Amino acid sequence: MGRFVEGEDRRQSFLLPASLDDYVTEDNPVRVVEAFIDELDLAALGFDGVRPAATGRPAYHPSTLLKIYLYGYLNRVQSSRRLEREAQRNIELMWLTGRLAPDFKTIADFRRDNGVAIRAACGQFIELCRRLDLFTKAVVAIDGSKFKAV
């Protein structure tokens, strides 16, 4: 190709870092999400499926699905289908879930079935952020409402 910057051959094998931990820096926000959710008492908050069923196909643990949900919340990804795609290709989300990638229906059902518990967990997360002074008084939120100008 001459004097152009060239990419690597896709068929060429090469060595990547041995673990996903090498790709996620120490100050990455997903580490905060991981630590926060690991300390929550999910049963006390009211999450379904904290204790696995004795029969049937094994389910995803609610903490894994809550990590996906909180990651989407922090990164403005609300759609269950987009969260499914992100879990399959995003290194941070792979690190957070241990390379688990539930389908969009599982994520949507988790959100539908655990609405009250998710709100309680998010409330605790916001309270933690306030105690750590991660919020400032200059934050302004707009809900997307449209008003007719006079």
N, C-alpha and C positions, 0 to 999 in steps of 0.2 A: 503494500500500500504506500510505499514511499515514506514521506516525512510527516505522517500523521500519528497522533497518539492512538495506540492500538490496545484493545482489550485482550484479556486472556482467553485462550481456547477453552470452550465450555466442556470439552471432553477430557481436558487435562486434569488429572487428580492432583490435589494439593492438600496440605495439612492445615486444618483450622484449629483454633483453640479447643482443647479437649472438653471443655464444659461451657454451658450457657452463662455461668457466673462470670466468665472472662469478658462477656459482651456487655454486662450491666455494671455500670460504675457504682461506686460506694455511695454517691450522693443522689442516685436516681430515685425519683418519687415512688417507683414500684416497690422499693424496699420498705418504705413507710407503710404502704398498703399491706404488704405481706406481714409486717410486724403487728400492725393494728388488728387485722383480721385473725391472726393466730392467737391473740390475747382475748378475743371476744368469747363470751359464753353463748354460743348460737342457740342452744336449747332454751336458755332463759329468755332470749329475745323472741322466741317463738318460731324459729325456722323449722320447716317440715323436713324429714329425712335425716335428721342428725344421727339417729340410730338406724343402721341398715336393716332392711327387711330380710327375713330368713330365707325366703324363696324368691325366685325370679332373677332377672338380669341385674347385676350390680349397678347401682346408681352413682352419679357424681356426688361427691360430698358437697354440702351446701357452702362450705368455705371456698371451694374452688369456683363455684358459680358466683358467689358474692365478690370474689376477687375480680372476675371478669366484668361484673356489673360496675364495681367501683372504678376499675380502670377505664371503662367506657365513659363513666360520669366525669372523670378528671380530664379525659381527652376529647370530650364532646362527641362521642360515638354512642348514639342512643339505639340505633336499629339492631335488632337481634341478628339479622343477616350480616350486617357489617361487623358485629362483634364476633360472629363465627369466622368470617374471613380474616379478621385481625388475629384471632387465636391460632390460625393456621400459618400466618406469615410474619407476624410481628415478634421480634426477638424478645422484647420486654414482656409481652404477654405469655410467650412460651416459657420464659423464666418464671413468671409469676404462677403459672398453672402446672408447671412440671411437664410441659409439652402436651397437655390435654387440650383437646379441641372439640367441645360439645357442639352439636348441631344447633341451628337457630331455634328449632322448636323446643329443645331442652332449655335454652336460655330464656325464651319467651314464657314457657310454663313456669320456670322458677320465679320470674318477675311477677307473673299473675298470681301464683299460689302463695307468695311470701311478701306481699306488698306492705303489710303492717310491720313485719320484722325488718324488712329492708329500710323502711323509714326510721325505725328505731336505731338501726346500725349506723345509718347516715347521720342521724342526730348526734350520736356519740362521736362520730368522726369529725363533725363540725365543731363540737365542743372541744375535742382534742386540739384542733387547729386554732381555736380561739385561745386556749391555755398556752399554746406555744407561740402566740402572737404572729401567726401566719396570715391573718386577715388584717387589713387596714380599714380605717373609716372612710377611705376615699373610693371604695368599691361601689359601683353603681350597676344595678341589674335592670335590664329591660326585658319584658316578657314577650315582645313581638306584637303588641297590640297596635292597631292602626286607628287613628283618629282623623276625622275630617277637619281640615284647617278652615278657619273662618276668614 
